[in-house]
Structures are given as structure tokens and as C-alpha cells.
Amino acid sequence: MSKPSPHKPPMPQRRRSRDAERTCAAILQAAQEVFMRGDYHQASLSDIARRAGVTQSLIHHHFGSKKGLYVSAVHGYLAELDEGLKGIVQPGLDMPEDGAAFISSALMAYFRFLSTHEQCVRLYRILDLSLHNDPDLVAGLDELDDEGREMSTLHLMRAAHDRLASMKQSGQLRDGVEPLPLLSVMLCAVEHWFTSSRRLNHRLSQAVGSEGAQGGVAPEDYLRTVIDVFLRGALAENSAG
């Protein structure tokens, strides 16, 4: 009589946990690579699974759906940027109550951060495209807050808004200039350079000519002008320095 084959001992819980973590990390890495190529709707789970060396069923097991994977991939990528952005912007938030110095340092810090993080700018473009008329995807990204996984970028935005609100209360902002629209314009002015300057510089060079070899406006000239416009346009006369 043949002996019954011995049962394979169950895998220890710790090892299973490590294997699951490695699998999730591989899927997220592959997802970031695929999602960063373009529109969310054009990305395929089969491509992500192939890159990660797993089956699509494992993606569904760990992340539930394509939307769930996208939310986790975006959150993971932004989390990698958080500390760097916080280290650059936070010093400006901690400065003494000097409105002009705060606005100048905030604009320069964010500009400096994006100039050294091209992938972040690319992600902004992709998010704008992906979120356009897609309420389900917007809801998925909003879940990051609901689950308490708030990124430091949101803390920084809130802190910057609070700082501008304090300036408003102390009379440092001009009449008619409100904290939230001001913060929005500050962010947009900086991001605009990295998303649109090449196209606009090319058109400006064609329209009015340029003395520079590369044509158009240099980044330092753009930033200096933006800061000057904000200081003169947003601050009350007795705060403009």
C-alpha cells in the first residue's frame, strides 16, 4: 500500500504578509509607470499585470478595481513628493509675520520644487485630463481624505490659506483681494510656467521677436515678474514695502 503524500505545511503568516507587500509594491510600481504615460482611460490592467509579473486577478484581489489601483498609485506617487515639497515650502510658512516675504518665498519655493520634479508636472497634466468630466474618478481620489490618508500637500495648502487669511484680517491684503482666490492664482501662476511656457514662448517669439538665443521669456524673468505683480497687486499699500 502506497503511503499518503504528506501535506504541505501552511505558509507562515509573516511570510504571506511579506509576499503580499512585495506583490502590491510591484503592482503599484508598474501602475505608476503605465498611468504616467497618459490618460487613465487608455491605461490597461493587462499591461500593468504584465509589467508587474502578476495576473489581473491579483490586481483585483489587492486593489479591487482599476479605479482603486489608480487612486493608490497616485497617492503613492504624491506621498513620495510630500516630504520634498514640505521641506521647501514649510520654511516660508514659518517666517515671521511679513506678508511680502511670505508671498515671495512661497512663489519661489514652489517654482523651485517643480523645476526639479518634472514627473510631478507630468502628473498634473495627466490628472487634469483624467479628472475631466469623470465624477467617479474624482470621487475615488476624494476617498484619500475620507480614509484619513491626507497628504502633506493638503496640509501645506491649508497652512498657506490660513496665512493669507491672517494677512487679510490684519489689513495686509488690498480691499477686494480674498485669501482663497489669491492662493489659487499663486499656484496656477507657478504651475502655468511648467505646463504651458514652451508653447507660449514659441508663439511670443513669433509674435514679437526675441533677443534671447532660445527665444521667449527666461524662467528667472518670469518668476521675478510674477512676484512683483503679486506684491504690488495683492498687498495693501502700507504692506508692499
Residue pairs with C-beta under 8 A, 6 or more apart in sequence:
11 19
20 62
23 52
23 54
23 58
23 62
24 62
26 52
26 53
26 54
27 48
27 49
27 52
27 54
27 58
27 59
27 62
27 63
27 69
28 69
28 72
28 73
28 76
29 52
30 48
30 49
30 51
30 52
31 43
31 48
31 52
31 69
31 70
31 72
31 73
32 73
32 76
32 77
33 51
34 43
34 44
34 47
34 48
34 51
35 43
35 70
35 73
35 74
35 126
36 77
36 119
36 122
36 123
36 126
37 43
38 126
38 129
39 126
39 129
39 130
40 70
40 126
40 129
40 130
40 134
40 137
41 130
43 66
43 70
45 56
45 59
45 66
45 69
46 56
48 59
48 69
49 55
49 56
49 58
49 59
52 59
59 69
63 69
63 72
67 136
67 137
67 140
68 140
70 130
70 137
70 140
71 140
71 141
71 143
71 144
74 123
74 127
74 141
75 144
75 149
75 151
77 119
77 123
78 123
78 151
78 153
79 151
81 117
81 120
81 153
82 151
82 152
82 153
83 152
84 113
84 117
85 113
85 152
85 153
85 156
86 152
86 155
86 156
88 109
88 110
88 112
88 113
89 106
89 109
89 110
89 113
89 156
89 160
90 156
91 105
91 109
92 101
92 102
92 105
92 106
92 109
93 102
93 106
93 156
93 159
93 160
93 163
95 101
95 102
95 105
97 166
97 170
99 167
99 172
99 173
99 235
99 239
100 231
100 235
100 239
100 240
100 241
102 163
102 167
103 186
103 227
103 230
103 231
103 234
103 235
104 227
104 231
106 160
106 186
107 186
107 189
107 190
107 223
107 226
107 227
107 230
108 223
108 227
110 186
110 187
110 190
111 190
111 193
111 219
111 223
113 120
114 120
114 121
114 190
114 191
114 193
114 194
115 194
115 219
121 191
121 194
121 195
124 191
124 195
125 195
130 137
131 137
131 138
131 141
144 150
144 151
145 154
157 183
160 183
161 179
161 180
161 183
164 173
164 179
164 182
164 183
165 179
167 173
167 179
167 239
168 177
168 178
168 179
171 236
171 238
171 239
172 235
172 236
172 239
173 179
173 182
173 234
173 235
173 236
173 239
174 233
174 234
174 235
174 236
175 236
177 233
177 234
182 234
186 230
189 226
189 230
190 226
193 219
193 222
193 223
197 216
197 217
197 219
197 222
200 216
201 214
201 215
201 216
201 217
202 215
202 216
204 210
204 215
204 216
204 217
205 215
205 216
210 216
212 218
231 240
231 241
232 240
235 241
